[in-house]
Amino acid sequence: MAFKIYTKTGDKGQTSLIGGTRIPKFDIRIEAYGTVDELNSNIGLIRDQTIDEHSKTILIEIQDRLFTIGSLLAADPEKNKMVLPQISEKDIELLEKEIDAMNEHLPEMKHFVLPGGHSTISFCHVARCVCRRAERCVLRLNEQHPLDELIYKYLNRLSDYLFVLSRKFTQDLKAVETPWMPRL
């Protein structure tokens, strides 16, 4: 028999965590891992653009880490018996190394920049904004159910990575970086 994608178990507004606990679909835990999933899909949009292979490889690694974060957020910390993958300091160090490597070739920032200039750049900015929202959701969840701090540290660093990646693509695509000049 083929695997069915629909289970009908969520038709009344509840879903199951890893471990079997049923909670409302509007629970902050669902909001947190749902936003991480949304972020992962947005990173897929970036990866689908015409970009360099190294960036694609790093984005695939990031998507893998986001699936790990999603599984950690989807698990009931008290009832889950499954062994789940974890986020490590090395995952954060990879993002930092990539940010530093890209920054070596970018002009110094003197102003905030307006998102845009090319669809690839805009996809990076959308992903960055979703990443910040995911971080806020995870921090709110952490207030109720303490999490491994590496989860929100990773999301924080990832938003920085996505911003710097947008600037790298601005340079690669020879797009114009539009500074924000506040009207005072």
C-alpha positions in Angstrom: 0.0 0.0 0.0 1.3 3.5 -0.9 2.1 6.1 1.8 -0.7 8.7 2.0 0.2 12.3 2.6 -3.0 13.0 4.4 -3.8 11.5 7.7 -7.0 13.3 8.7 -5.7 13.5 12.3 -5.3 17.3 12.1 -8.8 18.1 10.8 -9.9 19.4 14.2 -7.1 21.9 14.7 -4.6 19.7 16.6 -1.4 18.1 15.6 1.1 15.7 17.1 4.6 16.4 18.3 7.4 13.9 18.0 6.6 11.8 21.0 2.9 11.8 20.4 1.7 14.8 22.4 -1.3 16.5 20.7 -1.3 20.3 20.8 -3.3 23.0 19.0 -1.9 24.0 15.5 -1.7 27.6 16.8 0.7 26.7 19.6 3.9 28.7 19.7 5.9 25.4 19.1 4.0 24.9 15.8 4.5 28.6 14.9 8.2 28.2 15.6 8.9 25.1 13.5 6.4 26.3 10.8 8.4 29.5 10.5 11.6 27.6 10.2 10.0 25.5 7.5 9.0 28.7 5.7 12.6 29.9 6.0 13.8 26.7 4.5 11.5 27.1 1.5 12.7 30.6 1.0 16.3 29.4 1.0 15.3 26.9 -1.6 14.2 29.9 -3.8 17.7 31.4 -3.4 19.3 28.1 -4.3 17.2 27.8 -7.4 18.7 31.1 -8.8 21.7 31.3 -11.1 24.3 31.5 -8.4 27.8 30.0 -7.8 28.2 26.4 -6.8 29.9 27.2 -3.5 26.9 29.3 -2.4 24.5 26.4 -3.5 26.6 23.9 -1.4 26.4 26.1 1.7 22.7 26.7 1.2 22.1 23.0 1.0 24.0 22.6 4.3 21.9 25.4 5.8 18.7 23.7 4.7 19.9 20.5 6.3 20.5 22.3 9.6 17.1 24.0 9.4 15.5 20.5 9.1 17.4 19.6 12.2 16.2 22.7 14.0 12.6 21.9 12.9 12.8 18.4 14.2 14.2 19.6 17.6 11.3 22.1 17.8 8.7 19.5 16.8 9.8 17.1 19.6 8.0 16.9 22.9 11.0 17.3 25.3 9.4 15.1 27.9 7.9 12.3 25.8 10.1 12.0 22.8 12.2 8.8 22.7 13.7 9.3 19.3 17.4 10.2 18.8 17.4 13.5 16.9 20.2 15.2 15.1 21.6 18.3 16.9 22.9 21.7 16.1 26.6 22.3 17.1 29.0 25.1 17.5 30.6 23.9 14.3 27.4 24.8 12.4 27.6 28.3 13.7 31.3 28.6 13.0 30.6 27.6 9.4 28.3 30.5 9.0 30.8 32.9 10.6 33.6 31.6 8.3 31.4 32.1 5.3 30.4 35.6 6.4 34.0 36.6 7.0 35.1 35.1 3.6 32.4 37.1 1.7 33.1 40.3 3.7 36.7 40.2 2.6 35.6 41.0 -1.0 32.8 43.5 -0.3 33.0 47.3 0.1 32.6 48.7 3.6 29.0 49.5 4.5 28.5 53.2 5.2 24.7 53.1 5.2 21.8 50.7 5.6 20.8 49.3 2.1 17.4 49.1 0.7 16.4 45.5 -0.3 16.3 44.9 -4.0 18.3 45.4 -7.2 17.8 41.8 -8.5 15.3 39.0 -7.7 18.2 36.9 -6.3 19.1 39.7 -3.9 15.5 40.2 -3.0 15.1 36.5 -2.2 18.0 36.8 0.2 16.3 39.7 2.0 13.0 37.9 2.2 14.7 34.9 3.7 16.6 37.2 6.1 13.3 38.7 7.3 11.7 35.2 7.7 14.8 34.1 9.6 14.4 37.0 12.0 10.8 36.0 12.6 11.8 32.4 13.1 14.3 33.6 15.7 11.6 35.6 17.5 9.3 32.6 17.6 12.0 30.4 18.9 12.9 32.9 21.6 9.2 33.1 22.6 9.0 29.3 22.8 12.2 29.3 24.8 10.4 31.4 27.5 7.9 28.6 28.0 10.0 25.6 27.2 13.8 26.1 27.5 15.7 25.1 24.3 19.3 24.5 23.5 20.6 28.1 23.0 22.5 26.9 19.9 19.2 26.9 18.0 18.5 30.6 18.4 22.2 31.4 18.1 22.2 29.6 14.7 19.2 31.5 13.5 20.7 34.8 14.6 23.9 34.1 12.7 22.0 32.8 9.7 20.2 36.1 9.3 23.6 37.8 9.3 24.8 35.3 6.7 21.7 36.0 4.5 22.4 39.7 4.6 26.0 39.4 3.6 25.0 36.9 0.9 22.7 39.5 -0.5 25.6 41.9 -0.7 27.8 39.3 -2.3 25.1 38.6 -5.0 24.8 42.4 -5.5 28.5 42.4 -6.4 28.4 39.1 -8.4 25.4 40.3 -10.5 26.7 43.8 -10.9 23.5 45.2 -9.4 23.3 48.5 -7.7 23.2 48.6 -3.9 20.8 51.4 -3.0 21.7 53.1 0.3 19.0 54.3 2.7 19.5 58.0 3.2 17.2 59.1 6.1 15.4 62.4 5.5 16.0 64.4 8.6 
